[in-house]
Amino acid sequence: MKIGSANESPRRMIRGTLLTLTLLLGMLLGHFGWVSRAAQLRTWLPSWPSGDLPIVAIDMPYEGYYQILLQRDEALETGVYIGQEEDFQTAEITLNDLRYPVHIRLQEGTTNQLGDNDKWNWEVRLRGEGELLGMRRFELLDPAENNWLSQYAFVKALEKAGVLTSSYQFVRLFVNGADVGIYAMQEDMTVSLPLRQQLPPGVIVEFDSRQLWQSVRYFEGDEAAALADPVTNLNATDLIYFQVDSFQIAAGASNSELNDQAVEAIRLLHGLQTGEIPASQVFDVEKYGRFLALSDLWGAIDGTSLVNLRYYFNPLTYRLEPIGYNGNPLVDNQRISLDSTYNSLPLQTAYVQAAAQLTDPNYLAELQTELTAELAPLLAALQEENPNLALPWPALTQRQAQMQRSLAPSQPIFAYVDASNNASGGYMEVEVANVTSLAVEIIGFQINENIVLPANREWLVNPRVELLVPQDEQLVLAPNDQSGGSFIRYVRFQIPLTALQAADPTADFLTTPTVQVGSRLAGLTTAPQWTTAVPTIP
């Protein structure tokens, strides 16, 4: 689900009136013809050319479809559809001559996909026992919503990395006999999601996005106006605008166990929201870092929005794990926001380490080898509707190169050197500031190209606590946005001349030497980058 501008139609009232008259006439005169048409459809669906995609047919009684259309028309008036339980209508789905009773309604969110010529998105729940293509709850989506084949490939990459994600596949869809084309079928949050990925049953929680949709509706569907409101500061990534909700209680455990899990999961998210619990104690840090790095590589930025994020409570670790969902990958060149790390050094470090693994050229080569045979027939089927579709590898290669540059920023620090105290004070001063949005490890100092000294905490002079990250061994500077926003904050080193002379007894330090400061992003083990210190203190 993504936020966009609502479709405007000056003919809504006329369309709604004609729609109502047409449906009432159909209910009076054509109800049995409607049912007969759906029954005939089931007899010839298997022969329809489908590009080897499963053929799914939804048969909905006139009365139910009429209610759906009324709900749609009301949503078009406000720009947002906020689903209610009573909005679900009974229907039947046919697949391979098997019939499945279901409840169905429109997908909640903005009305971007509810125009007359659009593919409407559906939320479906099976009634009774069984599964449809391995799912009991799922959404039927216009594949363009998640950039066609890219979401499917992204899901496979998440699964390969051990990150939870919704099952995703493509079908050809018919609704009451009408061919509505190729749809994406995405698993909703149910107990089968963690079980399918070899994890124990657990509660799934989310930040409730209804208040966001209600705000858009309050602005009469004008999303730009709602997002621009300076009072509410509406933002799909801001924790303050979302309440915590238990999305799905998993089966396979006693009610008391489930209740305990739900209470703990909600406590964790609420603690994150209020700042009482650090993110590193809320999330499985390693998996969250992998999720962010993969989202960055694939450009699946929508999946990091609180509107789309879901969290699985692992009853073994008592930590929340992110669930990949509605990423809309490779749709543009956007990168993730580091706000998604909640200013947590462990999460940032996990992201950096995972990103370093993903930028290894062998990673993409192996993934391409593994997935190409699976993606090729799907691409051929999807090109029936979008002939311009292509496999994702060129775009991923480009994004991989961008991530490599991000992990080795051209200017990670500012540094200044002052040698005026060399003779009188017996030390040389070097001031260093982190100017990146990630923590930076200070490795050491190179003087006159022949002396290299490891950074020593004892050389720091009255360091401000907020500028340093507590570490046992490394000397790490906090991200710039944690240490003064747009202001640059420096830490000061006083390097003893005795240490310099011990490294090179013949060196003359009465004049300002050439000094370089070695640094790298915290979490990396790569060779340091050397930044030349300017021989003036501002």
C-alpha positions as a printed NumPy array, in Angstrom:
array([[  0.   ,   0.   ,   0.   ],
       [  1.374,   3.378,  -0.945],
       [  0.19 ,   6.914,  -0.588],
       [ -0.579,   8.727,  -3.819],
       [ -3.046,  11.166,  -5.244],
       [ -6.673,  10.122,  -5.453],
       [ -8.473,   9.771,  -8.764],
       [-10.85 ,  12.658,  -9.377],
       [-13.983,  12.213, -11.505],
       [-16.441,  15.042, -12.22 ],
       [-19.054,  12.474, -13.249],
       [-19.184,  10.501, -10.013],
       [-22.805,  11.353,  -9.199],
       [-23.988,  10.494, -12.707],
       [-21.933,   7.309, -12.693],
       [-23.286,   6.334,  -9.279],
       [-26.889,   6.919, -10.365],
       [-26.493,   4.945, -13.578],
       [-24.695,   2.212, -11.683],
       [-27.494,   1.908,  -9.164],
       [-30.203,   1.815, -11.851],
       [-28.266,  -0.75 , -13.867],
       [-27.71 ,  -3.012, -10.913],
       [-31.294,  -2.764,  -9.708],
       [-32.478,  -3.677, -13.184],
       [-30.033,  -6.557, -13.241],
       [-31.24 ,  -7.774,  -9.859],
       [-34.85 ,  -7.688, -11.022],
       [-34.402,  -9.169, -14.478],
       [-31.038, -10.802, -14.762],
       [-30.128, -12.409, -11.482],
       [-30.399, -15.936, -12.804],
       [-28.631, -14.988, -16.009],
       [-25.724, -13.692, -13.921],
       [-25.436, -16.972, -12.061],
       [-25.776, -18.938, -15.298],
       [-22.972, -16.951, -16.908],
       [-20.664, -17.684, -13.982],
       [-21.506, -21.371, -14.182],
       [-20.756, -21.416, -17.913],
       [-17.47 , -19.687, -17.229],
       [-16.292, -22.572, -15.048],
       [-16.744, -24.976, -17.961],
       [-14.392, -23.184, -20.365],
       [-11.887, -21.429, -18.119],
       [ -9.196, -24.177, -18.322],
       [ -8.917, -23.671, -22.08 ],
       [ -8.301, -19.929, -21.831],
       [ -4.763, -18.923, -22.881],
       [ -3.023, -17.91 , -19.656],
       [  0.718, -18.097, -20.153],
       [  0.79 , -20.991, -17.689],
       [ -0.635, -18.808, -14.91 ],
       [ -3.328, -20.279, -12.635],
       [ -6.822, -19.172, -13.642],
       [ -8.909, -17.863, -10.751],
       [-12.593, -16.99 , -11.157],
       [-14.614, -15.001,  -8.625],
       [-18.383, -15.487,  -8.746],
       [-20.281, -12.941,  -6.648],
       [-24.072, -12.659,  -6.357],
       [-25.658,  -9.482,  -7.677],
       [-26.588,  -8.324,  -4.179],
       [-23.021,  -8.645,  -2.91 ],
       [-21.498,  -6.996,  -5.958],
       [-24.019,  -4.182,  -5.654],
       [-22.835,  -3.53 ,  -2.07 ],
       [-19.213,  -3.514,  -3.25 ],
       [-20.056,  -0.904,  -5.874],
       [-21.853,   1.258,  -3.322],
       [-18.796,   1.082,  -1.048],
       [-16.571,   2.008,  -3.97 ],
       [-18.708,   4.979,  -4.923],
       [-18.688,   6.258,  -1.346],
       [-14.903,   5.841,  -1.223],
       [-14.476,   7.785,  -4.46 ],
       [-16.329,  10.689,  -2.875],
       [-13.863,  10.857,   0.047],
       [-10.693,   9.642,  -1.678],
       [-10.175,   6.786,   0.782],
       [-11.708,   3.384,   1.422],
       [-11.588,   2.374,   5.095],
       [-12.8  ,  -1.194,   5.258],
       [-15.157,  -2.546,   7.9  ],
       [-15.822,  -6.174,   8.774],
       [-19.406,  -5.827,   7.583],
       [-18.117,  -4.764,   4.159],
       [-17.126,  -8.348,   3.341],
       [-19.467, -10.036,   0.874],
       [-19.923, -13.745,   0.254],
       [-18.61 , -15.107,  -3.02 ],
       [-17.139, -18.228,  -4.564],
       [-13.752, -18.756,  -6.177],
       [-13.102, -21.454,  -8.752],
       [ -9.64 , -22.873,  -9.412],
       [ -9.011, -26.09 , -11.35 ],
       [-12.711, -27.052, -11.138],
       [-12.604, -26.726,  -7.339],
       [-14.89 , -24.208,  -5.674],
       [-13.928, -22.272,  -2.558],
       [-16.445, -20.233,  -0.538],
       [-14.938, -16.859,   0.4  ],
       [-15.586, -13.465,   1.907],
       [-14.376, -10.567,  -0.234],
       [-14.155,  -6.776,  -0.105],
       [-12.136,  -3.977,  -1.673],
       [ -8.624,  -3.408,  -0.364],
       [ -8.328,  -0.653,   2.211],
       [ -6.496,   2.546,   1.323],
       [ -6.649,   5.357,  -1.186],
       [ -8.879,   5.133,  -4.238],
       [ -6.024,   5.301,  -6.746],
       [ -6.988,   1.912,  -8.166],
       [-10.779,   2.285,  -8.093],
       [-11.316,   4.189, -11.332],
       [-13.662,   2.929, -14.028],
       [-10.797,   1.541, -16.096],
       [ -8.586,   0.432, -13.214],
       [ -7.901,  -2.994, -11.805],
       [ -9.561,  -2.994,  -8.416],
       [ -7.658,  -4.541,  -5.548],
       [ -9.401,  -7.148,  -3.419],
       [ -9.031,  -8.609,   0.058],
       [-10.15 , -12.242,   0.246],
       [-10.714, -14.652,   3.143],
       [-11.594, -18.307,   2.682],
       [-14.613, -19.658,   4.515],
       [-14.412, -23.182,   5.868],
       [-11.382, -25.441,   5.559],
       [ -8.625, -25.674,   2.991],
       [ -6.261, -23.328,   1.198],
       [ -6.203, -21.7  ,  -2.204],
       [ -2.722, -21.908,  -3.731],
       [ -1.378, -22.335,  -0.21 ],
       [ -3.22 , -19.329,   1.253],
       [ -6.289, -18.796,   3.407],
       [ -6.182, -14.995,   3.438],
       [ -4.791, -13.053,   0.542],
       [ -5.023,  -9.931,  -1.56 ],
       [ -5.589,  -9.781,  -5.301],
       [ -3.661,  -6.777,  -6.577],
       [ -2.963,  -4.996,  -9.807],
       [  0.62 ,  -6.223, -10.413],
       [  1.63 ,  -2.681, -11.354],
       [  1.073,  -1.763,  -7.674],
       [  4.258,  -3.656,  -6.782],
       [  6.092,  -3.173, -10.075],
       [  5.169,  -6.458, -11.685],
       [  7.887,  -9.1  , -11.605],
       [ 10.143,  -7.073,  -9.304],
       [  8.071,  -7.803,  -6.182],
       [  8.066, -11.525,  -6.958],
       [ 11.858, -11.544,  -7.316],
       [ 12.242,  -9.393,  -4.186],
       [ 10.186, -11.904,  -2.203],
       [ 12.479, -14.697,  -3.391],
       [ 15.533, -12.686,  -2.327],
       [ 14.027, -12.127,   1.133],
       [ 13.271, -15.823,   1.508],
       [ 16.81 , -16.72 ,   0.472],
       [ 18.144, -14.346,   3.152],
       [ 15.941, -15.834,   5.876],
       [ 13.711, -12.758,   6.177],
       [  9.977, -13.307,   6.627],
       [  7.821, -12.308,   3.687],
       [  4.363, -12.87 ,   2.257],
       [  3.97 , -15.486,  -0.441],
       [  3.51 , -13.865,  -3.841],
       [  2.424, -15.204,  -7.225],
       [  0.514, -14.288, -10.358],
       [ -2.884, -15.46 , -11.601],
       [ -5.288, -14.649, -14.408],
       [ -8.443, -13.324, -12.795],
       [-12.073, -13.371, -13.879],
       [-14.747, -11.513, -11.903],
       [-18.328, -12.547, -12.619],
       [-17.339, -13.774, -16.042],
       [-15.304, -10.722, -17.036],
       [-11.616, -11.193, -17.806],
       [ -9.865,  -8.546, -15.694],
       [ -6.386,  -9.67 , -16.666],
       [ -3.322, -10.708, -14.722],
       [ -3.318, -10.111, -10.977],
       [ -0.798, -10.565,  -8.198],
       [ -1.95 , -12.823,  -5.387],
       [ -0.274, -11.831,  -2.119],
       [ -0.561, -13.731,   1.143],
       [ -2.078, -11.838,   4.044],
       [ -0.993, -12.21 ,   7.661],
       [ -1.922, -15.703,   8.887],
       [ -0.362, -18.49 ,  10.924],
       [  0.875, -20.201,   7.774],
       [  3.275, -17.34 ,   7.063],
       [  5.847, -18.14 ,   9.801],
       [  5.168, -21.88 ,   9.59 ],
       [  5.93 , -21.891,   5.876],
       [  9.337, -20.443,   6.703],
       [ 10.07 , -22.934,   9.482],
       [  9.286, -20.607,  12.383],
       [  6.998, -21.353,  15.348],
       [  3.47 , -19.903,  15.495],
       [  3.499, -16.367,  16.8  ],
       [  1.513, -13.165,  16.988],
       [  1.797, -10.667,  14.133],
       [  1.486,  -6.984,  15.04 ],
       [  1.441,  -3.725,  13.139],
       [  1.063,   0.004,  13.495],
       [ -2.592,   0.72 ,  12.717],
       [ -2.77 ,   2.947,   9.637],
       [ -6.464,   3.773,   9.928],
       [ -5.785,   7.162,  11.504],
       [ -3.66 ,   8.036,   8.484],
       [ -6.46 ,   7.097,   6.08 ],
       [ -8.985,   8.951,   8.235],
       [ -6.853,  12.079,   8.033],
       [ -6.724,  11.836,   4.247],
       [-10.493,  11.393,   4.209],
       [-10.844,  14.388,   6.561],
       [ -9.122,  16.469,   3.876],
       [-11.762,  15.228,   1.396],
       [ -9.35 ,  12.845,  -0.27 ],
       [ -6.735,  15.523,  -0.953],
       [ -3.66 ,  13.574,   0.099],
       [ -1.28 ,  16.399,  -0.759],
       [ -3.156,  18.702,   1.619],
       [ -3.229,  16.065,   4.359],
       [  0.499,  15.428,   4.053],
       [  1.257,  19.158,   4.011],
       [ -0.694,  19.896,   7.209],
       [  1.9  ,  21.478,   9.567],
       [ -0.186,  20.743,  12.665],
       [ -0.45 ,  16.967,  12.367],
       [  2.779,  16.619,  10.332],
       [  1.304,  13.512,   8.726],
       [  4.011,  11.086,   7.653],
       [  3.849,   7.419,   6.702],
       [  7.163,   6.751,   8.465],
       [  6.633,   8.713,  11.681],
       [  5.969,   6.604,  14.772],
       [  3.965,   9.312,  16.496],
       [  1.091,   9.028,  14.055],
       [  0.334,   5.34 ,  14.454],
       [ -1.243,   3.303,  17.193],
       [ -0.102,  -0.241,  17.913],
       [ -2.476,  -3.07 ,  17.07 ],
       [ -2.436,  -6.862,  17.213],
       [ -2.955,  -7.85 ,  13.599],
       [ -3.294, -11.597,  13.79 ],
       [ -3.331, -14.106,  16.614],
       [ -1.617, -17.288,  15.476],
       [ -2.995, -20.761,  15.946],
       [ -1.009, -23.632,  17.394],
       [ -0.705, -22.393,  20.978],
       [ -3.006, -22.059,  23.974],
       [ -5.085, -18.935,  24.436],
       [ -3.018, -17.905,  27.442],
       [  0.194, -18.257,  25.435],
       [ -1.251, -16.21 ,  22.599],
       [ -2.475, -13.53 ,  24.966],
       [  0.931, -13.342,  26.622],
       [  2.603, -13.058,  23.221],
       [  0.218, -10.329,  22.095],
       [  0.762,  -8.339,  25.28 ],
       [  4.544,  -8.606,  24.982],
       [  4.597,  -7.79 ,  21.255],
       [  2.439,  -4.712,  21.74 ],
       [  4.543,  -3.686,  24.749],
       [  7.67 ,  -3.794,  22.595],
       [  6.207,  -1.666,  19.804],
       [  4.684,   0.764,  22.279],
       [  8.054,   1.05 ,  24.038],
       [  9.718,   1.771,  20.707],
       [  7.12 ,   4.436,  19.994],
       [  7.586,   6.175,  23.353],
       [ 11.362,   5.806,  23.366],
       [ 11.31 ,   3.707,  26.536],
       [ 12.715,   0.586,  24.843],
       [ 15.677,   0.866,  22.43 ],
       [ 15.168,  -0.606,  18.982],
       [ 17.925,  -3.155,  19.597],
       [ 15.772,  -4.657,  22.368],
       [ 12.618,  -4.618,  20.242],
       [ 13.801,  -6.218,  17.002],
       [ 15.884,  -9.169,  15.922],
       [ 18.779,  -6.894,  15.004],
       [ 20.451,  -9.134,  12.435],
       [ 17.242,  -9.889,  10.522],
       [ 16.12 ,  -6.283,  10.629],
       [ 19.48 ,  -5.196,   9.239],
       [ 19.172,  -7.733,   6.419],
       [ 15.642,  -6.558,   5.673],
       [ 16.758,  -2.922,   5.421],
       [ 19.769,  -3.752,   3.252],
       [ 17.683,  -5.853,   0.865],
       [ 15.02 ,  -3.138,   0.736],
       [ 17.767,  -0.674,  -0.167],
       [ 19.257,  -2.884,  -2.87 ],
       [ 15.85 ,  -3.54 ,  -4.438],
       [ 14.523,  -0.027,  -3.922],
       [ 11.608,  -1.556,  -1.989],
       [ 11.068,   1.66 ,  -0.069],
       [  7.301,   1.257,   0.325],
       [  7.974,  -1.886,   2.352],
       [  9.786,   0.121,   5.043],
       [  6.788,   2.418,   5.547],
       [  4.791,   1.915,   8.734],
       [  1.712,   1.594,   6.516],
       [  3.097,  -1.653,   5.098],
       [  5.386,  -3.01 ,   7.816],
       [  4.2  ,  -6.011,   9.794],
       [  6.118,  -7.637,  12.632],
       [  6.215, -11.278,  13.684],
       [  6.738, -11.912,  17.398],
       [  9.139, -14.828,  17.703],
       [  8.18 , -16.686,  20.915],
       [ 11.664, -18.222,  21.091],
       [ 13.639, -14.968,  21.033],
       [ 10.986, -12.542,  22.339],
       [ 11.958, -10.177,  19.543],
       [ 10.023,  -8.777,  16.593],
       [ 11.036,  -9.678,  13.045],
       [ 10.054,  -7.53 ,  10.025],
       [  7.843,  -9.046,   7.339],
       [  8.518,  -8.042,   3.738],
       [  5.227,  -6.81 ,   2.256],
       [  4.204,  -4.409,  -0.542],
       [  7.71 ,  -3.213,  -1.363],
       [  7.042,  -1.838,  -4.881],
       [ 10.715,  -2.474,  -5.744],
       [ 12.809,  -0.96 ,  -8.546],
       [ 10.128,   1.563,  -9.45 ],
       [ 12.613,   4.462,  -9.192],
       [ 16.074,   5.281,  -7.857],
       [ 14.975,   6.094,  -4.313],
       [ 17.076,   4.843,  -1.381],
       [ 15.961,   3.908,   2.121],
       [ 15.805,   6.471,   4.894],
       [ 18.083,   5.768,   7.84 ],
       [ 15.196,   6.9  ,  10.037],
       [ 14.199,   3.248,   9.699],
       [ 17.077,   2.368,  12.058],
       [ 15.538,   4.457,  14.874],
       [ 18.97 ,   5.961,  15.689],
       [ 20.086,   2.544,  16.921],
       [ 23.782,   1.795,  16.435],
       [ 23.211,  -1.998,  16.539],
       [ 20.572,  -1.697,  13.777],
       [ 22.758,   0.635,  11.744],
       [ 25.719,  -1.697,  12.116],
       [ 23.588,  -4.681,  11.097],
       [ 22.405,  -2.752,   8.03 ],
       [ 25.975,  -1.812,   7.065],
       [ 27.229,  -5.375,   7.473],
       [ 24.34 ,  -6.809,   5.458],
       [ 24.793,  -4.143,   2.779],
       [ 28.478,  -5.053,   2.519],
       [ 27.513,  -8.664,   1.81 ],
       [ 24.929,  -7.639,  -0.792],
       [ 27.415,  -5.453,  -2.65 ],
       [ 29.706,  -8.404,  -3.278],
       [ 29.417,  -9.017,  -7.062],
       [ 29.132, -12.745,  -6.384],
       [ 25.86 , -12.171,  -4.538],
       [ 23.949, -10.917,  -7.577],
       [ 25.588, -13.474,  -9.848],
       [ 24.429, -16.325,  -7.607],
       [ 20.932, -14.874,  -7.2  ],
       [ 20.574, -14.434, -10.95 ],
       [ 21.671, -18.015, -11.582],
       [ 19.192, -19.274,  -9.015],
       [ 16.146, -17.265, -10.123],
       [ 16.397, -16.674, -13.87 ],
       [ 14.869, -20.019, -14.864],
       [ 11.939, -19.321, -12.528],
       [ 11.473, -15.715, -13.631],
       [ 11.691, -16.253, -17.403],
       [  8.255, -17.904, -17.926],
       [  6.612, -15.416, -15.562],
       [  8.139, -12.556, -17.512],
       [  6.749, -13.976, -20.748],
       [  3.273, -14.213, -19.205],
       [  3.367, -10.689, -17.755],
       [  4.595,  -9.201, -21.022],
       [  1.154, -10.015, -22.41 ],
       [ -0.066,  -6.959, -20.487],
       [  3.166,  -4.978, -20.236],
       [  5.477,  -5.687, -23.196],
       [  8.174,  -3.385, -21.806],
       [  8.874,  -5.527, -18.747],
       [ 12.396,  -6.877, -18.305],
       [ 14.32 ,  -8.952, -15.795],
       [ 15.637,  -6.952, -12.807],
       [ 19.365,  -7.702, -13.078],
       [ 20.608,  -4.536, -14.873],
       [ 18.741,  -2.296, -12.42 ],
       [ 20.046,  -4.286,  -9.456],
       [ 23.608,  -4.053, -10.734],
       [ 23.268,  -0.274, -10.895],
       [ 21.819,  -0.073,  -7.383],
       [ 24.534,  -2.391,  -6.087],
       [ 27.166,   0.063,  -7.343],
       [ 25.341,   2.916,  -5.594],
       [ 25.35 ,   1.002,  -2.317],
       [ 29.071,   0.308,  -2.674],
       [ 29.707,   4.042,  -2.912],
       [ 27.482,   4.679,   0.1  ],
       [ 29.557,   2.263,   2.173],
       [ 32.712,   4.204,   1.269],
       [ 31.594,   7.866,   1.335],
       [ 33.958,  10.319,  -0.298],
       [ 33.947,  12.589,   2.778],
       [ 33.048,  10.617,   5.923],
       [ 34.736,  13.038,   8.338],
       [ 36.095,  16.554,   8.676],
       [ 39.512,  16.899,  10.321],
       [ 41.733,  19.779,  11.418],
       [ 45.27 ,  19.754,  12.847],
       [ 46.954,  22.295,  15.133],
       [ 50.686,  21.927,  15.804],
       [ 51.043,  25.166,  17.787],
       [ 51.362,  23.242,  21.05 ],
       [ 53.965,  20.81 ,  19.776],
       [ 56.835,  22.56 ,  21.568],
       [ 55.14 ,  24.06 ,  24.625],
       [ 52.49 ,  21.468,  25.359],
       [ 54.182,  18.351,  24.115],
       [ 51.221,  17.282,  21.996],
       [ 49.626,  17.77 ,  18.592],
       [ 45.907,  18.483,  18.417],
       [ 43.622,  16.922,  15.827],
       [ 39.885,  17.637,  15.724],
       [ 37.571,  15.181,  13.973],
       [ 33.834,  15.298,  13.189],
       [ 31.549,  12.656,  11.695],
       [ 29.559,  14.223,   8.845],
       [ 27.607,  11.103,   7.798],
       [ 24.263,   9.71 ,   8.938],
       [ 25.902,   6.502,  10.161],
       [ 28.37 ,   5.834,  12.961],
       [ 32.012,   6.112,  11.884],
       [ 34.924,   4.258,  13.424],
       [ 38.161,   6.243,  13.788],
       [ 40.959,   3.812,  12.954],
       [ 44.068,   5.917,  13.441],
       [ 46.355,   8.707,  12.296],
       [ 48.994,   8.794,   9.582],
       [ 51.678,  11.47 ,  10.016],
       [ 54.054,  12.469,   7.231],
       [ 53.203,   9.251,   5.394],
       [ 55.63 ,   7.206,   7.499],
       [ 54.015,   7.116,  10.941],
       [ 50.745,   5.298,  11.575],
       [ 49.279,   5.364,  15.07 ],
       [ 46.087,   3.531,  16.105],
       [ 43.407,   5.786,  17.595],
       [ 43.604,   5.882,  21.373],
       [ 40.704,   6.876,  23.625],
       [ 43.151,   8.251,  26.169],
       [ 44.073,  10.998,  23.706],
       [ 40.54 ,  12.43 ,  23.757],
       [ 40.159,  15.73 ,  25.613],
       [ 36.891,  16.237,  27.521],
       [ 34.846,  14.301,  24.952],
       [ 31.115,  14.968,  24.867],
       [ 29.324,  11.756,  25.712],
       [ 26.724,  12.138,  22.948],
       [ 29.447,  12.336,  20.296],
       [ 30.893,   8.925,  21.088],
       [ 29.367,   5.473,  20.878],
       [ 30.2  ,   3.223,  23.839],
       [ 32.465,   0.464,  22.527],
       [ 34.88 ,  -1.878,  24.24 ],
       [ 37.602,  -1.699,  21.613],
       [ 36.756,   0.602,  18.695],
       [ 36.575,   4.38 ,  18.86 ],
       [ 33.276,   5.23 ,  17.164],
       [ 31.757,   8.637,  16.499],
       [ 27.976,   8.913,  16.627],
       [ 26.104,   9.875,  13.432],
       [ 25.996,  13.578,  12.763],
       [ 22.216,  13.755,  13.078],
       [ 22.497,  12.418,  16.644],
       [ 25.065,  15.001,  17.673],
       [ 23.56 ,  18.33 ,  16.814],
       [ 21.396,  18.035,  13.716],
       [ 22.746,  20.377,  11.045],
       [ 25.606,  21.483,  13.302],
       [ 29.014,  19.838,  13.13 ],
       [ 30.427,  18.675,  16.465],
       [ 34.09 ,  17.812,  16.86 ],
       [ 36.005,  15.57 ,  19.208],
       [ 39.541,  16.638,  20.047],
       [ 42.567,  14.387,  20.184],
       [ 45.837,  15.447,  21.809],
       [ 48.435,  13.091,  20.365],
       [ 51.524,  13.045,  22.641],
       [ 54.786,  13.895,  20.921],
       [ 56.304,  11.012,  22.844],
       [ 54.089,   8.621,  20.866],
       [ 55.148,  10.256,  17.605],
       [ 58.832,  10.216,  18.512],
       [ 58.622,   6.596,  19.58 ],
       [ 57.33 ,   5.773,  16.119],
       [ 60.039,   7.862,  14.397],
       [ 62.844,   9.24 ,  16.615],
       [ 64.307,  11.252,  13.721],
       [ 61.152,  13.17 ,  12.865],
       [ 60.849,  16.944,  13.45 ],
       [ 57.434,  17.946,  14.77 ],
       [ 58.167,  21.617,  15.454],
       [ 56.37 ,  22.462,  12.203],
       [ 52.898,  21.319,  11.24 ],
       [ 53.169,  17.85 ,   9.72 ],
       [ 50.904,  16.282,   7.126],
       [ 48.218,  14.418,   9.05 ],
       [ 45.622,  12.024,   7.701],
       [ 42.812,  10.454,   9.726],
       [ 41.717,   6.911,   8.89 ],
       [ 38.032,   6.019,   9.231],
       [ 35.347,   3.635,   8.001],
       [ 31.663,   3.047,   8.687],
       [ 31.127,   1.228,  11.968],
       [ 30.585,  -2.473,  11.361],
       [ 32.901,  -2.772,   8.36 ],
       [ 36.261,  -4.513,   8.337],
       [ 37.482,  -2.957,   5.103],
       [ 40.63 ,  -0.866,   4.774],
       [ 40.21 ,   2.641,   6.207],
       [ 39.667,   5.759,   4.148],
       [ 42.248,   8.463,   4.771],
       [ 41.109,  12.077,   5.122],
       [ 43.723,  14.834,   5.135],
       [ 43.466,  17.136,   8.154],
       [ 43.389,  20.835,   7.315],
       [ 46.14 ,  22.698,   9.241],
       [ 43.767,  25.22 ,  10.787],
       [ 41.254,  24.944,  13.602],
       [ 38.068,  26.872,  12.867]])
